[in-house]
Amino acid sequence: MLTFLGFAMIATFLVLIMLKKMSPIAALVLIPALFCVFAGKGAHLGDYVIDGVGKLAPTAAMLMFAIVYFGVMIDVGLFDPIVRGILRFCKADPMRVVVGTAVLAAIVSLDGDGSTTFMITVSAMYPLYKRLGLSLVVMTGVAATANGVMNTLPWGGPTARAATALKLDAADIFVPMIPALAVGLLCVFVLAYVLGLRERRRVGSLVMPAEAEAEAETEAEEESLVTVGSGGSADRTDTGAQADTKAPGSGSSGSAPDPAPASGAAPGAGPASDAVPEGDGFQGLDPDRPTLRPRLYWFNAALTVALLAAMIMELLPIPVLFLLGAALALTVNFPHMPDQKARIAAHADNVLNVAGMVFAAAVFTGVLSGTGMVKHMADWLVGAVPEGMGPHMALVTGLLSLPLTYFMSNDGFYFGVLPVLAEAGAAHGVSSLEIARASLVGQALHMSSPLVPAVYVLVGMARVEFGDHTRFTVKWAALTSLVVLAAGMLFGII
């Protein structure tokens, strides 16, 4: 009974948000509450929710202060050189923009934190997508999938959980997996290239004239643009109008739809003067915004590097690190109280949206765990494995990691399900190391799970509906995970 209710609850949630019949926050709260009553455990709903909130409170605190910290870093200009570098690489070509998104997300993912990756990636790429009229779900899908592959780093979480659950060394799990993960990352880049070509065919290719290209090489901030469409070329100076009149999703039938804007502040946007200008200039962030602090650039860079290093070395809990970092960044860059209040207010929308989503997700996870639905679902799936598949438990584990890490938290999968799979594998002579490595392949899909708090940072800052992101991303992320699994088997790793 609990197995059926668990699957029914998850299916109901996904269908309602993908059809946009309910907002994610409402669905995360009301659907599990209803199914908790169906399971006959309505009297314990309060305990389940409080337990879920207690487990996710540190994550919510981390995201709140991380948004403030990186929002301040965006305001003061720390990432402006990255935006200019991407602009020079992309040269206003949709294909290059999408590939640049994948490369940037993969590089920033080295810090091991998904929310950080998404904040930096969206802040850098959002203006380019809006100006070129590209589909924002392409940006969120590529960024989430690239981050999912990189999330297998030992300090990213899943590898450490697998090592802890099976009492193995994290290096023994991760290092042999590097070739397979490299193939998975290459798959993401190829996917980005293909999606970029699709976007190029849909919106046309934008190229700069020679004099503007020369200015771009010297890091000039404003250039004229010439639009080259499928039917010829024509001068166009109002690129903002192109983004409005050529809605992503029109054109070729295979292109992704442009979701309706969701609530939340634009990436890095403070007051109106901080927003991306609507004139002829083509730039990521306003180079004349009043919040810039060029004289403090190296201080802010050193502070960010120190913060990420401390996070990787686990000197303090991550929420504490971001709390201290946000307080220090605000105090040094904006020593006057009114300025500090203005910066906090500028990012309050993102903070409230993300924190609210995390606490709503606590209801979902609390009911799943408290009622025992997760355990019954996992036991049913493991029991459904045919006896003849015993010698191939590594393959079974890899395949099961896709739905299981999508429908439950990493903690639930690695500490609740993985030991059972390892025991089943050991009975057929399959080593726990192979099981542990196979368990990592589903992470590309996991990063778009509704139970991952960081994904709400991604869709919130990109102003993308979660349902649109899910519909577009799941198939590509699942394909990437299967490529990693196939590469692992081909190389004899799994």
Disulfide bonds with the S-S distance in Angstrom:
none
